[in-house]
Amino acid sequence: MAKKSPDEVHPVKAFGWAASDPSGHLSPFSFSRRATGEEDVRFKVLYCGICHSDLHCIKNEWGFSTYPLLPGHEIAGEVTEVGSKVTKVKPGDKVGVGCLVGACHSCDNCTADLENHCPQVIQTYNSIDVDGTMTYGGYSDHMVARERYIVRFPENMPLDAGAPLLCAGITVYSPMKYYGLSEPGMHIAVVGLGGLGHVAVKFAKAFGARVTVVSTSPKKEEEALKRLGADSFLVSTNMDQLKKEQFTLDGIIDTVSAVHPLLPLLGLLKANGKLILVGAPEKPLELPAFSVIMGRKTVAGSNIGGMKETQEMIDFAAKHNITADIEIIKADYLNTAMERLAKGDVRYRFVIDIANSVADIYRETTQRK
């Protein structure tokens, strides 16, 4: 039997932008999504954030990409249809989907609301769904997902600037909560002031922390202090600055995805301090054992969060007016945006205006006819 093309696998036609090979070039892509099941929510995608992991995946830099690959896991839009057993949203509601669309729902992690750590977790894109078909992400006109993986957007949360919180937001919120860094009065450092880092500063301040930003770039000091509200700023290569601040921090959220030394960061921690890695360097980092042993310090990692915590994060963000700082683009700028992202040339998150991008394609098609 001939293998079905992506637009023939499921009954509902869909359209988006996908990469067909490791060049990572994104181009228009016709595919299909499943019919709305009894526990499913279908929604029109209005906005989708561009995460750095999207860039890694379209170029197969982590070595497990399957093509065609349609990225996007910071997806926000408006519900158009719900299944018969859906109770928490209705047509017209504003919703989102983050990094997950499935899990086993029976293991210890799932029953503890940690679907993100399920051994059978299904990622929003570049993953195999329960029916054996590929998952496609949010660089597309619409999305369908099981109710469990739908996040409700509070009324005051804008969809464009709120969409990146579904990855960047939960990635920094979850470790602050789990490792006890959300208690008022903590002194927390955020290492790296990018897509994750700028959101981490906002959450830490909302928790009532004193916040220090650590960056390789002295040019970011004014941004960190005056616009984002950090309390202090350190240049990570300035050993004199770092020495003056030794043993002052309760915790560090390290968002850097490039190889960098951990020893200077560990020196900033108080006894029992915690260094939490949320960035994902492509090569291993060197861990100096002596600097961990002395002071009983913890080096740990964290990866997004479960669905219950993701909803909690969005609600907390709405209450404290936390959003991502974004640059809105249309899909015809996607490949340029990816080039800029690779150079770190964005402050701080690209967000695709999906609805207007689809409308542009429709107008162009109509005009050609």
C-alpha positions in Angstrom: 0.0 0.0 0.0 1.3 3.4 -1.0 2.2 5.7 1.9 -0.2 8.6 2.3 1.1 12.1 1.8 0.8 14.5 4.8 -2.4 16.1 3.4 -4.1 12.7 3.1 -3.3 11.2 6.5 -6.3 12.8 8.3 -9.6 14.2 7.2 -9.2 17.9 8.1 -7.1 19.9 5.7 -4.5 22.2 7.2 -1.8 24.6 6.1 1.4 25.8 7.6 5.1 26.3 7.1 7.6 23.4 7.4 11.2 22.4 6.8 11.8 19.6 4.4 15.5 18.9 5.1 18.3 20.0 7.5 18.8 23.2 5.6 16.1 24.4 7.8 14.4 26.5 5.1 10.7 26.9 5.9 8.2 27.0 3.1 4.4 26.6 2.7 3.2 23.1 3.5 -0.2 21.5 3.1 -1.0 18.7 5.5 -4.0 17.4 7.6 -5.2 17.1 11.1 -7.5 14.6 12.8 -11.2 15.1 13.1 -12.3 16.5 16.5 -12.6 13.6 19.0 -14.8 13.6 22.0 -12.0 14.9 24.2 -10.5 17.2 21.7 -10.4 21.0 21.3 -9.8 22.5 17.9 -8.8 26.2 17.6 -7.8 28.7 15.0 -4.1 29.6 15.5 -3.7 33.4 15.8 -0.1 33.6 17.1 2.9 31.3 17.5 6.1 32.1 19.2 9.5 31.0 17.8 11.5 29.1 20.4 15.3 28.5 19.9 14.5 24.8 20.0 12.5 25.3 16.8 15.7 26.4 15.1 17.7 23.5 16.5 15.0 21.1 15.2 14.5 22.4 11.7 18.3 22.1 11.2 18.5 18.7 12.9 21.1 20.0 15.3 20.0 17.6 18.0 20.0 14.6 15.6 16.4 13.4 15.9 14.4 15.5 13.4 12.0 13.8 11.1 11.0 15.7 7.9 8.8 17.3 6.9 9.0 19.1 10.2 6.5 21.8 11.1 7.6 23.5 14.3 6.0 25.7 16.9 5.0 25.0 20.6 4.1 28.5 21.8 0.6 28.4 20.2 -2.3 30.8 21.0 -5.7 31.1 19.3 -9.5 30.9 19.5 -11.5 27.8 20.0 -13.7 26.8 17.0 -14.9 23.3 18.0 -14.9 21.0 21.0 -15.6 17.3 21.6 -18.7 16.0 23.4 -16.7 15.3 26.6 -14.9 18.7 26.8 -15.8 20.8 29.8 -13.2 23.4 30.5 -13.4 25.5 27.3 -16.0 26.3 24.6 -16.0 27.9 21.1 -14.8 31.5 21.3 -12.5 31.0 24.3 -8.9 32.0 24.0 -6.5 29.1 24.5 -3.0 27.8 23.9 -0.9 24.7 23.5 2.6 24.5 24.7 5.3 21.8 24.3 3.1 18.7 25.0 0.1 17.1 23.4 0.2 13.6 24.9 1.5 11.2 27.5 0.5 7.8 29.0 -1.7 9.3 31.8 -1.0 6.3 34.1 2.7 6.4 35.2 3.8 8.0 38.4 4.8 11.2 36.7 1.5 11.6 34.9 -0.5 11.0 38.1 1.6 13.6 39.8 0.8 16.2 37.1 4.2 15.9 35.6 3.3 14.8 32.1 6.5 16.5 30.8 8.5 13.7 32.5 6.4 10.8 31.2 8.5 8.2 29.4 5.8 8.2 26.7 5.5 11.9 26.4 4.3 13.2 23.0 5.8 16.5 21.9 3.7 19.1 20.0 5.8 18.6 16.9 8.4 16.1 15.6 6.9 13.3 17.7 4.7 10.2 17.1 1.1 10.6 18.2 -1.0 7.7 19.7 -2.3 6.9 16.2 1.2 6.5 14.8 1.2 9.7 12.8 3.6 12.6 13.1 2.7 15.6 15.2 2.8 19.1 13.6 3.2 22.3 15.5 1.8 25.8 15.6 3.3 27.4 12.5 -0.1 26.5 11.0 -3.6 27.7 10.5 -5.3 25.6 13.2 -4.5 23.1 15.9 -6.3 20.2 17.6 -5.3 18.8 20.9 -6.8 16.8 23.8 -8.4 18.9 26.5 -5.8 18.0 29.0 -3.2 19.8 27.0 -5.2 23.0 26.4 -4.2 26.1 28.5 -6.9 28.7 29.1 -5.8 32.3 28.6 -7.2 34.7 31.2 -9.1 37.7 29.7 -6.3 40.2 30.4 -3.5 38.0 28.9 -2.7 39.1 25.3 -2.4 36.2 22.9 0.6 37.6 21.0 2.8 38.5 24.0 1.4 35.6 26.1 2.1 32.8 23.6 5.9 32.6 24.5 5.0 31.9 28.1 3.8 28.5 27.1 7.5 27.5 26.7 9.7 30.3 28.0 7.4 31.1 30.9 6.9 27.7 32.3 10.6 26.8 31.7 11.7 29.4 34.3 8.6 29.4 36.5 8.7 25.7 37.3 12.2 25.5 38.8 11.7 28.7 40.8 8.6 27.0 42.4 10.0 23.5 42.8 13.4 24.6 44.2 12.0 27.0 46.7 13.1 30.2 44.9 9.7 31.7 44.8 9.6 32.7 48.4 9.7 36.5 49.0 13.1 37.9 50.0 15.2 35.4 48.0 18.2 36.7 46.2 18.2 35.1 42.7 20.5 35.5 39.7 19.3 35.1 36.1 22.2 34.1 33.8 21.6 35.2 30.2 19.2 37.9 29.2 17.4 36.4 26.2 14.1 34.8 25.5 14.1 32.8 28.8 16.1 35.2 30.9 14.0 38.3 30.4 10.9 36.4 31.4 12.8 34.9 34.4 13.6 38.4 35.7 9.9 39.3 35.5 8.7 36.2 37.4 11.4 36.5 40.0 10.5 40.1 40.7 6.8 39.2 40.9 7.7 36.5 43.5 9.3 39.3 45.6 13.0 38.3 45.0 16.0 40.5 44.7 17.3 39.9 41.2 20.8 40.0 39.8 21.3 39.6 36.0 24.5 38.0 34.9 25.5 38.5 31.3 28.5 38.4 29.0 27.3 41.7 27.5 27.9 45.0 29.5 25.5 46.7 27.0 22.6 44.9 28.6 23.0 46.5 32.0 20.7 49.5 31.3 18.1 47.2 29.9 18.2 44.8 32.9 18.1 47.5 35.5 16.0 50.3 34.1 13.5 48.5 31.9 13.2 45.0 33.4 13.6 46.1 37.0 16.6 43.9 38.0 18.3 45.1 41.2 21.9 44.6 40.1 24.0 43.5 37.1 27.2 41.5 36.8 29.4 40.9 33.7 30.2 37.2 33.8 33.7 37.8 32.5 34.5 40.5 35.1 36.2 38.5 37.9 36.5 41.5 40.2 32.7 42.0 40.0 32.0 38.3 40.6 34.4 38.2 43.6 32.6 41.0 45.3 29.3 39.2 45.1 30.6 35.7 46.2 28.3 33.8 48.6 25.4 36.2 48.2 22.8 34.2 46.2 20.1 31.8 47.2 19.7 30.5 43.7 20.6 30.9 40.1 18.5 30.3 37.0 21.0 29.6 34.2 19.3 30.1 30.8 22.4 30.0 28.6 22.5 27.5 25.8 26.1 27.9 24.9 29.0 26.2 26.6 30.1 28.4 29.6 32.0 27.9 32.9 30.0 27.0 35.9 32.8 27.7 38.5 32.2 31.5 38.7 28.5 30.9 39.1 28.9 28.4 41.9 31.1 30.9 43.7 28.2 33.3 43.9 26.0 30.9 45.8 25.5 30.9 49.6 25.8 27.6 51.4 22.9 25.3 50.3 22.4 27.5 47.2 21.0 26.1 44.0 22.2 26.4 40.4 19.4 25.4 38.1 20.2 24.7 34.4 17.4 25.4 32.0 19.5 26.2 28.9 20.6 23.3 26.8 24.2 23.6 25.5 25.0 21.2 22.6 28.2 20.1 24.4 28.7 18.9 28.0 29.5 21.5 30.7 32.4 21.0 33.1 31.3 20.6 36.7 34.0 21.4 39.3 33.2 19.0 42.2 35.1 20.9 44.9 33.0 24.0 44.4 29.8 22.0 44.8 31.0 20.0 47.9 32.1 23.2 49.7 28.9 24.8 50.8 26.6 21.8 50.1 25.5 23.4 46.8 23.0 21.9 44.4 23.4 21.8 40.6 20.1 20.7 39.0 18.1 20.9 35.8 14.5 21.6 34.9 12.4 21.1 31.7 9.1 23.0 31.3 6.3 21.7 33.5 3.2 19.7 33.7 -0.2 20.9 32.5 -1.5 21.9 35.9 1.6 24.0 36.6 1.5 25.5 33.2 -2.1 26.8 33.8 -1.0 28.0 37.2 1.9 29.9 35.5 -0.4 31.6 33.0 -2.8 32.6 35.7 0.0 34.0 37.8 1.5 35.9 34.8 -1.9 37.4 34.1 -2.3 38.5 37.7 1.1 40.2 37.7 0.9 41.5 34.1 3.8 39.4 33.0 4.2 38.9 29.2 7.1 38.3 26.9 8.8 41.2 25.0 8.1 40.3 21.4 8.7 41.3 17.8 5.7 40.3 15.6 6.4 39.0 12.1 4.5 37.4 9.3 5.4 34.0 7.8 7.1 35.6 4.8 9.8 36.8 7.2 10.3 33.4 8.9 13.6 32.4 7.3 15.1 35.8 8.0 13.9 35.6 11.5 15.6 32.3 11.9 18.8 33.7 10.7 18.5 36.6 13.1 17.7 34.2 16.0 20.8 32.2 15.3 22.8 35.4 15.7 20.9 36.4 18.9 19.4 39.4 17.1 16.0 39.5 18.7 14.6 41.3 21.8 13.4 38.9 23.0 11.0 36.6 21.2 9.7 36.5 17.6 6.0 35.8 17.4 4.4 34.9 14.1 1.1 36.6 13.2 -0.4 33.4 11.9 -3.9 34.6 11.1 -2.7 37.5 8.9 0.0 35.3 7.3 -2.7 32.8 6.3 -4.9 35.6 5.0 -2.0 36.9 2.8 -1.6 33.4 1.3 -5.3 33.3 0.6 -5.3 36.7 -1.1 -2.3 35.8 -3.2 -4.0 32.5 -4.3 -7.3 34.3 -5.1 -5.5 36.9 -7.1 -3.6 34.3 -9.2 -6.9 32.6 -10.0 
